[in-house]
Amino acid sequence: MVATVGKVVIAIFVTVMVRWGWKVLKWAWLKPKKLEKRLRELGYKGNSYKLLTGDIIELATMVKEARSKPMAISHDIGSHVMPFEHHIFNKHGKKSYIWFGPTPRIFVRDPHLIKEILSRPNEFQRPQQEPLRDSIVGGLVISEGDKWVKHRQIINPAFHLESIKSMFPSICLSCNEMVRKWELLAIGNGVVDVDVWPYIDNLAGDVISRAAFNSSYEEGQKIFKIQKEQMDLVMQLLLILYLPGSSFIYRFIPTRANKKFNENHNQLQAIAREIVNKRMKAIELGESSSQDLLGVLLESNSKEIYEQGIGMSMEDVIEECKLFYIAGSETTSSLIIWTMVCLSLHQEWQIQARQEIMQVFGTEELHFDGLKHLKIMNMILNEVLRLYPPATMVLRATSKDTTLGDMMIPAGVHIIIPIMHVHHDNEIWGEDAKEFKPERFSEGVLNATKGRGSSSYLPFGGGPRICIGQNFAMIEAKVAIGKILQRFSFELSPSYKHSPFAVFSLPPQFGAHLILRNSI
């Protein structure tokens, strides 16, 4: 009897191990090789699959090398920011793929196919969850399907122009405080050599703290500081392990970084929950809700619950509040800093932009209605967003065999829209694609892309899921650059190091040392 039971146990164990081994074999080798064959039949080219690692080690090596030193001063930044992708395009052409572990990722650079992908969000969704990434960039960005539709509908009112107009004084206040700090630094001979990046970075966090949580400004600032530390920790953790999904495993290992990350996460949740609870109680007591992002969001959510019976949960609201910081501060700080760098390199455009600011506002306070008259400023910002897009790529995935153009993309393939390379493509923008020429936007985006369509220009993404905060970001950037131009002229410092690098946005790795001259 005992012997029989033992044989049964052994048989079960062997069966389980065989099934488990077969699944691992399919995941690690058979499926990737099958997908590789399918992609080659579709005309895609790439490196042969390497067991488990794919191209990850080579990718990580190239990124590490690129980040070890600054690049020559140039707007042709693709090979520095995305070195492995640049290498693949040179080696295999535009219709190519890479291996992210056992998962192939195809590049799509054709504007017509890009438009198709972005206009079909239910078929081309974000890849499976990555706990570390999603703990930082959550909310609307990672929602899918009906949940995304519901949340987008509730959040939309917070980003209407009228709502942003009510937050305009807060934006101006934060910009004025930063400019005053620079004026104090320049006291004496009116000139100062300073790394402006920390100020711009803090400005973006300060603006979103006031605009999102005006009546809880100090708590908002705490959220911003913790979020910045979380992003640094995530980058440390992701650079340690290269395999997809490894971050899921690694976060359970009790390292010092993991411990700090979890402490920060809990603190963030507690602060955000307290802010939301206070505001909800105030609304319940009949107190007027502040005209900030949180106030408008809660009012919209209450209306949705009253009319439809269901809205966003407390956890959902908290996640959207955290997203305000990442999306609101990272994108805008990247745009402002590269605009200052570009205007430092191209003084003729700095002069034109200053003349326009003085013509519309003089030396007086900026006003909301005057922003629509800043045509030159708009051209400059569009060109900066083209050359230095805050998001360098968009990643989507297929969960089943899916048509794209005249192709059938097999299930399990990831799709990369390399925004930076699309923005720098000579076939779309002309031979001067890698040059700073704001005049290309003088007659709008469609004319600038020579009829290739809006999917050739994707600084805020595209399709139904286009960034909800793009108007907020553009208005903040116009105010910040406008106020800086009213007070200062600026140029690159001899100690400036050109170092754009891709994380959650496109910050300058070694800061941005500029020489500021008081122009008043």
C-alpha positions as CSV (number, residue, x, y, z in Angstrom):
1,M,0.0,0.0,0.0
2,V,2.8,2.4,1.0
3,A,4.7,1.5,-2.1
4,T,1.7,2.2,-4.3
5,V,1.1,5.6,-2.7
6,G,4.8,6.4,-3.2
7,K,4.6,5.4,-6.9
8,V,1.5,7.6,-7.3
9,V,3.2,10.6,-5.6
10,I,6.3,10.1,-7.8
11,A,4.1,9.8,-10.9
12,I,2.2,13.0,-10.0
13,F,5.5,14.8,-9.3
14,V,7.0,13.7,-12.6
15,T,3.8,14.7,-14.5
16,V,3.8,18.2,-12.9
17,M,7.5,18.7,-13.6
18,V,7.1,17.6,-17.2
19,R,4.2,19.9,-17.8
20,W,6.0,22.8,-16.0
21,G,9.1,22.1,-18.0
22,W,7.1,22.0,-21.3
23,K,5.6,25.4,-20.4
24,V,9.0,26.9,-19.7
25,L,10.4,25.4,-22.9
26,K,7.5,26.9,-24.9
27,W,7.9,30.3,-23.2
28,A,11.7,30.5,-23.3
29,W,12.4,29.0,-26.7
30,L,9.7,27.4,-28.9
31,K,7.3,30.4,-28.9
32,P,10.0,33.1,-29.5
33,K,11.5,31.0,-32.4
34,K,8.0,30.6,-33.9
35,L,7.4,34.4,-33.6
36,E,10.8,35.1,-35.1
37,K,9.9,33.0,-38.1
38,R,6.5,34.8,-38.5
39,L,8.1,38.2,-38.3
40,R,10.7,37.4,-40.9
41,E,7.9,36.2,-43.2
42,L,6.3,39.6,-42.7
43,G,9.6,41.3,-43.9
44,Y,10.9,42.3,-40.5
45,K,14.6,41.9,-39.8
46,G,16.5,41.7,-36.5
47,N,19.0,39.7,-34.5
48,S,18.5,36.0,-34.0
49,Y,16.9,35.2,-30.7
50,K,19.2,34.4,-27.7
51,L,17.8,32.2,-25.0
52,L,16.0,34.2,-22.3
53,T,18.1,37.4,-22.7
54,G,17.4,38.2,-26.3
55,D,19.0,41.7,-27.0
56,I,18.7,42.9,-23.4
57,I,22.4,42.6,-22.5
58,E,23.6,44.4,-25.6
59,L,20.9,47.1,-25.2
60,A,21.9,47.7,-21.5
61,T,25.6,47.8,-22.4
62,M,24.9,50.5,-25.1
63,V,22.7,52.5,-22.8
64,K,25.3,52.4,-20.0
65,E,28.1,53.5,-22.4
66,A,26.0,56.4,-23.8
67,R,25.2,57.6,-20.3
68,S,28.8,57.5,-19.2
69,K,29.6,60.8,-20.9
70,P,27.9,63.7,-22.6
71,M,27.5,64.0,-26.4
72,A,28.6,66.7,-28.8
73,I,26.2,69.7,-28.8
74,S,23.7,68.8,-31.5
75,H,20.0,68.3,-32.0
76,D,20.8,64.9,-33.6
77,I,20.3,63.1,-30.3
78,G,18.8,59.8,-31.4
79,S,22.0,57.8,-31.2
80,H,22.7,59.1,-27.7
81,V,19.2,58.8,-26.2
82,M,18.3,55.5,-27.8
83,P,21.6,54.0,-28.9
84,F,20.5,50.4,-29.3
85,E,17.5,51.3,-31.4
86,H,19.7,53.6,-33.5
87,H,22.1,50.7,-34.0
88,I,19.3,48.3,-35.0
89,F,17.9,50.8,-37.6
90,N,21.4,51.2,-39.1
91,K,21.9,47.4,-39.2
92,H,18.4,46.2,-40.2
93,G,16.5,49.2,-41.6
94,K,13.3,50.8,-40.4
95,K,11.2,47.6,-40.6
96,S,13.1,45.8,-37.8
97,Y,12.6,44.2,-34.4
98,I,14.5,43.7,-31.1
99,W,14.2,41.0,-28.4
100,F,13.2,42.2,-25.0
101,G,14.0,38.9,-23.3
102,P,11.8,36.3,-25.0
103,T,9.4,38.9,-26.4
104,P,9.9,40.4,-29.8
105,R,9.3,44.1,-30.2
106,I,8.7,45.4,-33.8
107,F,9.3,49.0,-34.7
108,V,6.5,50.9,-36.6
109,R,7.6,54.2,-38.1
110,D,5.1,54.6,-40.9
111,P,2.7,57.5,-40.0
112,H,-0.3,55.7,-41.5
113,L,0.3,52.5,-39.5
114,I,1.0,54.6,-36.4
115,K,-2.4,56.3,-36.8
116,E,-4.0,52.9,-37.1
117,I,-2.4,51.6,-33.9
118,L,-3.2,54.7,-31.8
119,S,-6.8,54.9,-33.1
120,R,-7.5,51.2,-32.0
121,P,-6.6,51.3,-28.3
122,N,-8.7,48.2,-27.5
123,E,-6.7,46.1,-29.9
124,F,-3.3,47.6,-29.3
125,Q,-3.1,48.0,-25.5
126,R,-0.2,48.6,-23.1
127,P,1.8,45.4,-22.3
128,Q,1.1,43.4,-19.1
129,Q,1.6,45.1,-15.8
130,E,5.1,46.0,-14.5
131,P,4.7,46.5,-10.7
132,L,7.6,48.9,-10.3
133,R,6.7,51.0,-13.3
134,D,3.0,51.1,-12.6
135,S,3.6,52.1,-8.9
136,I,5.0,55.4,-10.3
137,V,3.0,55.9,-13.5
138,G,-0.5,54.7,-12.7
139,G,-4.0,56.1,-13.0
140,L,-5.4,57.0,-16.4
141,V,-2.1,56.0,-18.1
142,I,-2.4,52.3,-17.3
143,S,-6.2,51.9,-17.4
144,E,-7.7,50.0,-20.2
145,G,-11.2,49.4,-21.7
146,D,-14.3,50.6,-20.0
147,K,-12.3,51.7,-16.9
148,W,-10.2,54.1,-19.1
149,V,-13.4,55.5,-20.8
150,K,-15.1,56.1,-17.5
151,H,-12.0,57.7,-15.9
152,R,-11.2,59.9,-18.9
153,Q,-14.8,61.2,-18.9
154,I,-14.6,62.1,-15.2
155,I,-11.2,63.7,-15.4
156,N,-11.7,65.7,-18.6
157,P,-13.4,68.7,-16.9
158,A,-10.2,69.3,-14.8
159,F,-8.3,70.0,-18.0
160,H,-10.8,72.1,-19.9
161,L,-9.4,75.5,-20.8
162,E,-11.7,77.2,-18.3
163,S,-10.4,75.1,-15.5
164,I,-6.8,75.8,-16.4
165,K,-7.6,79.5,-16.6
166,S,-8.7,79.4,-13.0
167,M,-5.4,77.8,-12.1
168,F,-3.4,80.5,-14.1
169,P,-2.6,82.7,-11.1
170,S,-1.0,79.7,-9.3
171,I,1.2,79.0,-12.4
172,C,2.3,82.7,-12.5
173,L,3.0,82.7,-8.8
174,S,5.3,79.7,-9.0
175,C,7.1,81.1,-12.1
176,N,7.6,84.5,-10.4
177,E,9.2,82.9,-7.3
178,M,11.7,81.0,-9.5
179,V,12.6,84.2,-11.5
180,R,13.1,86.1,-8.2
181,K,15.6,83.5,-7.1
182,W,17.6,84.0,-10.3
183,E,17.4,87.7,-9.9
184,L,18.9,87.4,-6.4
185,L,21.7,85.2,-7.8
186,A,22.5,87.9,-10.4
187,I,22.7,90.7,-7.9
188,G,25.8,92.7,-8.5
189,N,26.9,92.7,-12.1
190,G,23.6,91.2,-13.3
191,V,25.2,88.1,-14.6
192,V,25.3,84.6,-13.1
193,D,26.5,81.1,-14.3
194,V,24.0,78.6,-12.9
195,D,22.7,75.1,-13.4
196,V,19.0,76.1,-14.2
197,W,17.8,72.5,-14.3
198,P,17.1,72.0,-10.5
199,Y,15.1,75.3,-10.6
200,I,13.1,74.2,-13.6
201,D,12.5,70.8,-12.1
202,N,11.3,72.3,-8.8
203,L,9.2,74.8,-10.7
204,A,7.2,72.1,-12.4
205,G,6.6,70.4,-9.1
206,D,5.6,73.7,-7.4
207,V,3.1,74.5,-10.2
208,I,1.5,71.1,-10.0
209,S,1.4,71.3,-6.2
210,R,-0.5,74.6,-6.3
211,A,-2.7,73.8,-9.4
212,A,-3.6,70.3,-8.2
213,F,-3.9,70.8,-4.4
214,N,-4.0,74.5,-3.8
215,S,-5.5,74.3,-0.3
216,S,-3.1,71.5,0.6
217,Y,0.1,73.0,-1.0
218,E,2.5,71.8,1.7
219,E,1.3,68.2,1.5
220,G,1.4,68.5,-2.3
221,Q,5.1,69.4,-2.1
222,K,5.7,66.4,0.1
223,I,4.2,64.2,-2.6
224,F,6.4,65.8,-5.3
225,K,9.6,65.1,-3.3
226,I,8.7,61.5,-2.5
227,Q,7.7,60.9,-6.1
228,K,11.1,62.2,-7.3
229,E,12.9,59.8,-4.9
230,Q,10.7,56.9,-6.1
231,M,11.7,57.5,-9.7
232,D,15.3,57.5,-8.8
233,L,14.8,54.2,-6.9
234,V,12.9,52.6,-9.8
235,M,15.8,53.5,-12.1
236,Q,18.2,51.8,-9.8
237,L,16.1,48.7,-9.5
238,L,15.4,48.4,-13.2
239,L,19.1,48.8,-14.1
240,I,20.1,45.9,-11.8
241,L,18.0,43.3,-13.6
242,Y,17.4,43.2,-17.3
243,L,14.9,40.4,-17.9
244,P,11.2,41.3,-18.4
245,G,9.2,40.7,-15.2
246,S,12.3,40.6,-13.1
247,S,11.2,43.7,-11.3
248,F,8.2,41.8,-10.1
249,I,10.5,39.2,-8.4
250,Y,13.1,41.7,-7.3
251,R,10.7,43.9,-5.4
252,F,10.2,41.1,-2.9
253,I,14.0,40.9,-2.1
254,P,14.6,42.8,1.1
255,T,17.3,45.2,-0.2
256,R,17.8,48.7,1.2
257,A,16.4,50.3,-2.0
258,N,13.3,48.0,-1.9
259,K,12.7,48.9,1.8
260,K,12.9,52.6,1.1
261,F,10.7,52.2,-2.0
262,N,8.0,50.4,0.0
263,E,8.2,53.0,2.8
264,N,7.8,55.8,0.3
265,H,4.9,54.1,-1.4
266,N,3.1,53.7,1.9
267,Q,3.8,57.4,2.8
268,L,2.6,58.6,-0.6
269,Q,-0.7,56.7,-0.2
270,A,-1.2,58.1,3.3
271,I,-0.6,61.7,2.3
272,A,-2.7,61.5,-0.8
273,R,-5.5,59.8,1.1
274,E,-5.5,62.5,3.8
275,I,-5.7,65.2,1.1
276,V,-8.6,63.6,-0.7
277,N,-10.4,62.8,2.6
278,K,-10.2,66.4,3.8
279,R,-11.5,67.7,0.5
280,M,-14.4,65.2,0.3
281,K,-15.4,66.0,3.9
282,A,-15.4,69.7,3.0
283,I,-17.6,69.1,0.0
284,E,-20.0,67.0,2.1
285,L,-20.3,69.9,4.6
286,G,-21.3,72.2,1.7
287,E,-18.1,74.1,1.6
288,S,-17.1,75.5,-1.8
289,S,-14.6,73.2,-3.6
290,S,-11.3,74.9,-4.6
291,Q,-10.9,75.4,-8.3
292,D,-7.8,73.2,-8.5
293,L,-7.4,69.9,-10.3
294,L,-8.5,67.8,-7.3
295,G,-11.5,70.0,-6.6
296,V,-12.7,69.8,-10.2
297,L,-12.0,66.1,-10.3
298,L,-14.0,65.4,-7.1
299,E,-16.9,67.5,-8.3
300,S,-17.0,65.7,-11.7
301,N,-16.8,62.3,-9.9
302,S,-19.6,63.2,-7.6
303,K,-21.7,64.2,-10.6
304,E,-21.0,60.9,-12.3
305,I,-21.9,58.9,-9.2
306,Y,-25.2,60.9,-8.8
307,E,-26.2,60.5,-12.5
308,Q,-24.8,57.0,-13.3
309,G,-24.6,55.4,-9.9
310,I,-20.9,54.6,-10.2
311,G,-17.7,56.6,-10.5
312,M,-14.1,56.5,-9.3
313,S,-13.2,54.8,-6.0
314,M,-11.0,56.5,-3.4
315,E,-8.1,54.4,-4.6
316,D,-8.7,55.5,-8.2
317,V,-8.8,59.2,-7.1
318,I,-5.5,58.7,-5.2
319,E,-3.8,57.1,-8.2
320,E,-4.9,60.0,-10.4
321,C,-3.6,62.5,-7.9
322,K,-0.2,60.8,-8.0
323,L,-0.3,60.8,-11.8
324,F,-0.9,64.5,-11.8
325,Y,2.7,64.9,-10.5
326,I,4.5,62.6,-12.9
327,A,2.6,63.6,-16.0
328,G,2.2,67.2,-15.0
329,S,5.8,67.9,-13.8
330,E,8.0,65.6,-15.9
331,T,6.6,66.5,-19.3
332,T,6.6,70.3,-18.6
333,S,10.0,70.5,-17.0
334,S,11.5,68.6,-20.0
335,L,9.9,71.0,-22.4
336,I,11.0,74.1,-20.5
337,I,14.6,73.1,-20.1
338,W,15.2,72.1,-23.7
339,T,13.5,75.3,-24.9
340,M,16.1,77.3,-22.8
341,V,18.9,75.2,-24.3
342,C,17.6,75.6,-27.9
343,L,17.2,79.4,-27.4
344,S,20.7,79.5,-25.9
345,L,22.0,77.9,-29.1
346,H,19.9,79.9,-31.5
347,Q,20.0,83.5,-30.2
348,E,18.1,84.8,-33.2
349,W,15.0,82.9,-32.0
350,Q,15.5,84.0,-28.4
351,I,15.5,87.6,-29.6
352,Q,12.3,87.1,-31.7
353,A,10.6,85.4,-28.8
354,R,11.5,88.2,-26.4
355,Q,10.3,90.8,-28.8
356,E,7.0,89.1,-29.1
357,I,6.7,88.8,-25.3
358,M,7.4,92.5,-24.9
359,Q,5.0,93.4,-27.7
360,V,2.1,91.4,-26.1
361,F,2.8,91.9,-22.4
362,G,5.6,94.5,-22.0
363,T,7.2,94.2,-18.6
364,E,3.8,93.7,-16.9
365,E,2.3,90.5,-15.5
366,L,1.3,87.9,-18.1
367,H,-2.4,87.3,-18.6
368,F,-4.2,84.3,-19.8
369,D,-5.9,85.8,-22.9
370,G,-2.6,87.2,-24.2
371,L,-1.1,83.7,-24.5
372,K,-3.0,83.0,-27.7
373,H,-1.1,85.9,-29.4
374,L,2.3,84.2,-28.9
375,K,2.7,82.8,-32.4
376,I,6.5,82.7,-32.4
377,M,6.5,81.1,-29.0
378,N,4.1,78.4,-30.2
379,M,6.4,77.7,-33.2
380,I,9.4,77.4,-30.9
381,L,7.7,75.1,-28.4
382,N,6.4,72.8,-31.2
383,E,9.9,72.5,-32.6
384,V,11.4,71.8,-29.2
385,L,8.8,69.1,-28.7
386,R,9.7,67.6,-32.1
387,L,13.5,67.5,-31.5
388,Y,13.3,66.6,-27.7
389,P,10.0,64.7,-27.2
390,P,9.3,64.1,-23.5
391,A,8.2,60.5,-24.3
392,T,10.7,59.0,-26.7
393,M,8.5,56.0,-27.6
394,V,5.1,54.4,-27.2
395,L,4.8,50.7,-26.4
396,R,1.8,48.6,-27.3
397,A,1.1,44.8,-27.4
398,T,-1.1,42.3,-29.2
399,S,-3.0,39.7,-27.2
400,K,-4.3,37.9,-30.3
401,D,-3.5,37.9,-34.0
402,T,-4.3,41.4,-35.2
403,T,-4.4,43.1,-38.6
404,L,-2.2,46.1,-39.1
405,G,-2.2,47.6,-42.6
406,D,-1.8,44.6,-44.9
407,M,-0.1,42.5,-42.2
408,M,-1.3,40.1,-39.6
409,I,0.7,40.7,-36.4
410,P,0.9,37.5,-34.3
411,A,-0.3,37.5,-30.7
412,G,2.4,38.1,-28.2
413,V,4.3,40.7,-30.2
414,H,5.0,44.1,-28.7
415,I,5.0,47.2,-30.9
416,I,7.3,50.2,-30.5
417,I,6.4,53.6,-32.0
418,P,9.8,55.3,-31.7
419,I,8.5,58.9,-31.4
420,M,12.0,60.4,-31.4
421,H,13.1,58.6,-34.6
422,V,9.8,59.5,-36.3
423,H,10.3,63.2,-35.3
424,H,13.8,63.1,-36.7
425,D,13.0,61.2,-39.9
426,N,14.3,62.9,-43.1
427,E,11.6,61.3,-45.2
428,I,8.9,63.0,-43.2
429,W,10.5,66.3,-42.2
430,G,13.1,66.8,-45.0
431,E,16.8,66.9,-45.0
432,D,16.9,69.5,-42.3
433,A,14.9,67.2,-39.9
434,K,17.6,67.3,-37.2
435,E,18.0,71.1,-37.3
436,F,16.2,73.6,-35.1
437,K,13.8,75.4,-37.5
438,P,10.7,76.6,-35.7
439,E,9.5,78.3,-39.0
440,R,8.5,74.8,-40.2
441,F,5.5,75.2,-37.9
442,S,4.5,78.6,-39.1
443,E,1.5,77.2,-40.9
444,G,0.6,74.4,-38.5
445,V,1.6,70.8,-38.0
446,L,0.0,69.4,-41.2
447,N,2.1,71.7,-43.3
448,A,5.2,71.0,-41.3
449,T,4.9,67.3,-41.9
450,K,4.5,67.8,-45.6
451,G,1.1,66.2,-45.7
452,R,2.2,63.0,-43.8
453,G,-0.5,63.6,-41.2
454,S,-0.7,64.3,-37.5
455,S,0.7,60.9,-36.7
456,S,4.1,62.1,-37.8
457,Y,4.1,64.5,-34.8
458,L,3.4,62.8,-31.4
459,P,4.9,64.9,-28.5
460,F,1.8,64.0,-26.5
461,G,0.9,60.7,-28.1
462,G,-2.1,60.5,-30.4
463,G,-5.5,58.9,-31.0
464,P,-8.2,58.7,-28.2
465,R,-5.5,58.3,-25.6
466,I,-3.7,61.5,-26.4
467,C,-2.3,63.1,-23.3
468,I,-5.1,64.8,-21.4
469,G,-2.8,67.4,-19.9
470,Q,-1.2,68.8,-23.1
471,N,-3.0,72.2,-22.8
472,F,-1.9,72.5,-19.2
473,A,1.7,71.7,-20.2
474,M,1.8,74.2,-23.1
475,I,0.3,77.0,-21.0
476,E,2.8,76.4,-18.2
477,A,5.7,76.4,-20.6
478,K,4.6,79.6,-22.3
479,V,4.2,81.3,-18.9
480,A,7.6,80.1,-17.7
481,I,9.6,80.9,-20.8
482,G,7.7,84.2,-21.2
483,K,8.6,85.4,-17.6
484,I,12.2,84.3,-18.1
485,L,12.5,86.2,-21.3
486,Q,11.0,89.3,-19.7
487,R,13.9,89.3,-17.1
488,F,16.9,87.6,-18.7
489,S,18.8,86.8,-21.8
490,F,20.8,83.5,-21.6
491,E,23.4,81.4,-23.3
492,L,25.2,78.2,-22.7
493,S,27.9,78.2,-20.0
494,P,31.4,76.8,-20.9
495,S,30.6,74.1,-18.3
496,Y,27.4,73.0,-20.1
497,K,27.3,69.3,-21.0
498,H,24.8,68.1,-23.6
499,S,23.1,65.1,-22.0
500,P,19.5,64.3,-22.8
501,F,18.6,60.8,-21.6
502,A,15.3,58.9,-21.5
503,V,13.7,58.0,-18.2
504,F,10.1,58.8,-17.5
505,S,10.6,61.9,-19.7
506,L,13.8,63.4,-21.2
507,P,15.8,65.3,-18.6
508,P,19.4,66.6,-18.9
509,Q,21.6,64.0,-17.2
510,F,24.3,66.4,-16.2
511,G,22.1,69.4,-15.6
512,A,21.9,72.6,-17.8
513,H,24.5,75.2,-16.9
514,L,23.6,78.5,-18.5
515,I,24.8,82.1,-18.2
516,L,21.9,84.4,-17.2
517,R,22.0,88.1,-17.9
518,N,19.6,90.5,-16.4
519,S,17.9,92.2,-19.3
520,I,16.1,95.0,-17.4
